[in-house]
Structures are given as C-alpha cells and as structure tokens.
Amino acid sequence: MRKGFLIALLCMMLTPSIGNAQGCSVCTKTAAGLDSKAAKGMNGGIIYLAAFPLAILGTLGFIWWRGNRPVKQ
C-alpha cells in the first residue's frame, strides 16, 4: 500500500502539466525585454518562489532516507 502510494505520487510529480509548460517561454520573452538589473530581480524572484517547494521536498526526502537506513547492529 505504502509503496504503491509513493510510486503514484512520484508519477504525478514527474508528469508535466500542459498549463505550466508555457511559463518558461513567457518568462524568457519578458526577461529579454528588460535591462540587466530588472532581469536579475526577475531571476531572484524565480529562485525565491522555487525555494519553499524544494525545501519541502528535500525535508521529506531526508526523512524518508533516514527512516529507511539499515540499522547498525
């Protein structure tokens, strides 16, 4: 049950969404029309928005890794 849930969750995370796939081209076109200071600010904003989900996934991965380590005897 638990293994099947993890596989299903992984498949959902790896499946790209059509609606989200267009964001990269919009950001690229917007950044191309900006000066370097504004483009750096936009890149910083993207990193800021990505940090929280990546921190959550990293924490969950660490908890999973720590829970599945072999026990030393």
C-alpha positions as a Python dict, from the first residue, in 0.01 Angstrom:
ca = {
    (1, 'M'): (0, 0, 0),
    (2, 'R'): (269, 248, 102),
    (3, 'K'): (497, 158, -188),
    (4, 'G'): (211, 195, -438),
    (5, 'F'): (124, 536, -295),
    (6, 'L'): (484, 655, -330),
    (7, 'I'): (502, 533, -689),
    (8, 'A'): (174, 708, -775),
    (9, 'L'): (293, 1028, -608),
    (10, 'L'): (623, 1015, -798),
    (11, 'C'): (441, 963, -1129),
    (12, 'M'): (216, 1263, -1063),
    (13, 'M'): (515, 1482, -977),
    (14, 'L'): (708, 1382, -1289),
    (15, 'T'): (418, 1421, -1531),
    (16, 'P'): (441, 1769, -1685),
    (17, 'S'): (131, 1984, -1694),
    (18, 'I'): (44, 2150, -2024),
    (19, 'G'): (-70, 2468, -1849),
    (20, 'N'): (260, 2509, -1664),
    (21, 'A'): (480, 2438, -1964),
    (22, 'Q'): (413, 2778, -2120),
    (23, 'G'): (552, 2977, -1826),
    (24, 'C'): (915, 2938, -1929),
    (25, 'S'): (867, 3096, -2270),
    (26, 'V'): (675, 3386, -2119),
    (27, 'C'): (950, 3450, -1864),
    (28, 'T'): (1218, 3430, -2134),
    (29, 'K'): (1041, 3684, -2355),
    (30, 'T'): (977, 3915, -2061),
    (31, 'A'): (1337, 3895, -1939),
    (32, 'A'): (1469, 3961, -2291),
    (33, 'G'): (1295, 4298, -2295),
    (34, 'L'): (1429, 4410, -1956),
    (35, 'D'): (1755, 4572, -1857),
    (36, 'S'): (2011, 4367, -1662),
    (37, 'K'): (1903, 4492, -1318),
    (38, 'A'): (1538, 4402, -1375),
    (39, 'A'): (1634, 4065, -1527),
    (40, 'K'): (1845, 3984, -1218),
    (41, 'G'): (1548, 4078, -1000),
    (42, 'M'): (1321, 3851, -1200),
    (43, 'N'): (1567, 3563, -1171),
    (44, 'G'): (1591, 3624, -796),
    (45, 'G'): (1211, 3612, -771),
    (46, 'I'): (1201, 3280, -953),
    (47, 'I'): (1463, 3136, -715),
    (48, 'Y'): (1268, 3273, -418),
    (49, 'L'): (944, 3110, -537),
    (50, 'A'): (1120, 2778, -602),
    (51, 'A'): (1297, 2765, -264),
    (52, 'F'): (996, 2672, -49),
    (53, 'P'): (876, 2371, -255),
    (54, 'L'): (1234, 2249, -291),
    (55, 'A'): (1286, 2278, 85),
    (56, 'I'): (971, 2075, 148),
    (57, 'L'): (1078, 1803, -97),
    (58, 'G'): (1429, 1799, 48),
    (59, 'T'): (1294, 1762, 401),
    (60, 'L'): (1058, 1482, 301),
    (61, 'G'): (1340, 1308, 114),
    (62, 'F'): (1570, 1334, 416),
    (63, 'I'): (1303, 1196, 649),
    (64, 'W'): (1239, 909, 408),
    (65, 'W'): (1612, 838, 373),
    (66, 'R'): (1669, 847, 748),
    (67, 'G'): (1373, 615, 808),
    (68, 'N'): (1488, 358, 551),
    (69, 'R'): (1855, 329, 651),
    (70, 'P'): (1969, -13, 762),
    (71, 'V'): (2005, -40, 1139),
    (72, 'K'): (2361, -92, 1262),
    (73, 'Q'): (2396, -386, 1499),
}
